[in-house]
Amino acid sequence: MSKAGSQTQRNLLQQRAELAAFGLRAAEGADLDRLLHDAAEQAANCLDVHYVKVLQYLPDDRRLLVRAGVGWSEGVVGQATIGAELDSPAGYALQTGQPVIANDLDREERFRLPELLRAHGVKSAVNVIIKSKQHIFGVLEADSRAPRAFTEDDIKFLQGYANILSLAIDQTRLVDQTSEFAAEKDMLLRELEHRVQNNNQQLISLINLQLGGVTNIEARDNLQKVAQRITALTSVSQQLRDSGKPHLIDIGQYLLGLIGSLFKFQADAAAEVKLEAEVAQIEIATERAQALGLIVNEFLTNSFKYAFRGRSGTLAVALTHADGEATLVLSDNGPGLPEAVAAGLGMKLIDVLCRQIDAETSWQSRPGTRLTLRFPIKTA
């Protein structure tokens, strides 16, 4: 092999190595603007040319913007444009989808020389299109101030960079679209939560109005229970907004907030009741948190109604976790639940909710009432 042939072989090997390294960076998700600049810089070095530019097609203007590049004078990159019609080398490549070699632009009859190239003394140019199956981004162009005989190998090398850039551009588009979709979905969820919150508040207000005109004790109790259940569900929405996590909630903090709301709701009955609470921080799925909130609501409501009845007493709440399992213990030091209550709707609701979250339950009564729940910690 001749000396010139050996040099050409070394150049090809270097180009392939540079292209492979660039492809790896693109696959790792590097910043697009950085990739565009690096593609221009590496192509200029490997092809030994003065200028390389990445041209982005602006369909509304029917022009090509110099999105990235190396060697150009100040004010070109990010600002200068050239026509995208067939009468320029880059425009021809864009319109036909074919690579263009113009080794002698001074004598070129197919195109007119764009002013940008003329001002920089460009004599030879090679252009390849940056295009994926879905989108045309623009053109990758290498320019030389000295007359240059660009070859098919140069086209293949430059097209390799263009192909990698097209994949990176599509990947960036997909990420942007996903982000926009997520933002839109988040906005809709917040709007939905806001409407649900307002509806719940209206329901509670209506129930409180009804309570003012209800004298039947059983009817009043039932209305109060409905209001408390709505409060339990509303507390989840409030905590989700504060946490910024749409699907997870700290069940310990949620239960403390819920219990505080129930104590306010039961202001008269709670005046002489002491609360002992020790809860761990555990994140679980929101649906499971809602079920636990309703369970706590039912237990505490029954305690206020049957365990104390104006007497002083203690309510205790303990939440712990170990080995992927949580334990919630609810207890009061009252006389215990009456048998009629133990078979009532509230207890049946607790039983159904416990099955929903795969909880093992254990009841102890007389003296006092104690409910122990053991359930797996699940975030989905």
Phi, psi and omega in degrees: 000136181291166179299319179295321179294322178296320179296319178297319179296318179296321179297319179295318179296320178295317179299316180296320179296316179297318181295319179295317179295321178295318178299322179295318179297319179297319180294333180280357175085037179295160179302135186297314181300323178294320179296318180299316179295315182295324178298315179296316182295314181292321179297320179297318181293314184289325180271352179057054178240164183282323187227143167220141178221148172257117183258124178260129182284129176252095188299326181294326181263348185053046178223168179246122180268136175285091184285323178210161179173169178226149177091343187282154179291163183299139179094357179274303183295127179087353183228315186289147177226158173228161181294149181256016180275177184292347186274009172236152180304314181293319179296322179296316178298319180294314186289323184265340184076009182253146175295151182232129171247126175232092186280343179219087185293334179295329181253006183292127181257345181284330188228161166263148183281118178301145183301325179301316179290321179298316182296334180260008175069031182286131180252328183223149182211151173224135184231139172227151183275144173257104189210135171253184179295331185262328190222148168256119179271314182165223188221144172251123186232134173250133184233141180237137176283339178258146175308134188220137177263084177293146186240176175297326176297321177296320177298315181298318179296311181295323179294329176299315177295318180298320180294318178295318179297322180297321178293318179295322179294317177298320179296319178296318177301316181297318178297316180297317180295320178297318179296318179296318179296317180296319179295319179295317179297319179297320179297316179295321178296318179296320178296318179296316179297322180297317180293319178299318179300314179297317179298318179297318179296322178295320178298316180296320178297318178296318179296318179297324176296318179296323181300328181296335182251007182258124179256339179292124185298316182296319179295320178297317179300317181295318178296320179295321179295319178299315180298320180292323178293321176297320178299320180299317180288323180295327180298328178297313180300317180297316181293325178296318179297321181289326185280332183079005178251114189289342187235352183237151179214143175283104187296329179296310179295322179298314182295321178297317178296319180295315180297320177300319178295320180293323177296321178294320181296324181261043190310312183292312183290333185273356186301323184255012183258129178264138179252128172244115184229132175219105187234142176270162175275116180221125177266129178224169179295147185298323181298321179290324178296321179298318179297315179296322178298318178293324177297313179297319179301313181295317182296311183293323178299315178296323179296314179299324185279321189247332185277328189248306178048052179088350179274159174284157180182186183228132171252135181234137177228126180227130179231122179227171177208151178194137175055045176075012180230140178250150177233124178244124180241123178243131182208153171225164181252032178279191183283353183105158182284139173296153182300324180297323180288321181299337180254008186277182184296320181300318180290325176295322177297318177301316181298316180296316182294323178296321178294326180298326182258015178058041183266138170271130185243151176216126181252141171227139183213155175061101356279152180075171177231135183222128176241125178246126178242132172239124184217149179291144177278115181235138178253009179210000000 
